[in-house]
Amino acid sequence: MYRAILPDGDMECDEYEKEEYGVNLYTESGDHIAFVPYANLIAVINEDVDTGDEPSII
């Protein structure tokens, strides 16, 4: 699962596709949720990543 972080909130999606001017967000079944222009997008994060596997910084 992914989370698109926007300035005024966030949106969950199962897949996303990068385009020239932004990203398209999709459900697990491939239904289109939204198009988010890069100007309105802070980040797309993968929520399935376990951050406990990252090396510690000393």
C-alpha positions in Angstrom: 0.0 0.0 0.0 1.2 3.5 -0.8 0.3 6.9 0.6 0.5 10.1 -1.4 1.3 13.0 0.9 -0.3 16.3 -0.1 -0.1 19.7 1.5 -3.6 19.4 2.9 -3.8 15.7 3.7 -3.0 12.3 2.2 -4.5 9.6 0.0 -4.1 5.8 0.2 -3.6 3.8 -3.0 -2.4 0.3 -4.0 -0.5 1.3 -7.1 0.7 4.5 -8.7 2.1 5.5 -12.1 4.4 8.4 -12.8 3.5 10.7 -15.6 5.1 13.8 -17.1 3.1 16.2 -15.0 2.2 14.1 -11.9 1.1 10.7 -10.6 -2.0 8.6 -11.2 -3.3 6.7 -8.1 -5.1 3.4 -8.5 -6.9 0.9 -6.3 -5.9 -2.8 -6.1 -8.3 -3.7 -8.8 -6.9 -1.0 -11.1 -9.6 1.6 -10.7 -8.3 5.2 -11.0 -8.6 7.2 -7.8 -7.0 10.5 -8.7 -4.4 12.4 -10.7 -2.1 14.5 -8.5 0.1 17.1 -10.2 3.8 17.2 -8.9 3.2 20.8 -7.8 0.7 19.4 -5.2 2.6 16.3 -4.2 5.0 16.1 -1.3 5.8 12.4 -1.5 4.6 8.9 -2.3 5.6 6.5 0.4 5.5 2.7 0.6 3.8 1.8 3.9 4.8 -1.8 3.6 8.5 -1.1 4.1 9.8 -2.1 7.6 11.9 0.8 8.8 13.4 -1.5 11.5 15.7 -3.0 8.8 17.5 0.3 8.2 21.0 0.6 9.6 21.4 2.9 12.6 23.4 6.1 12.2 26.2 6.6 14.7 
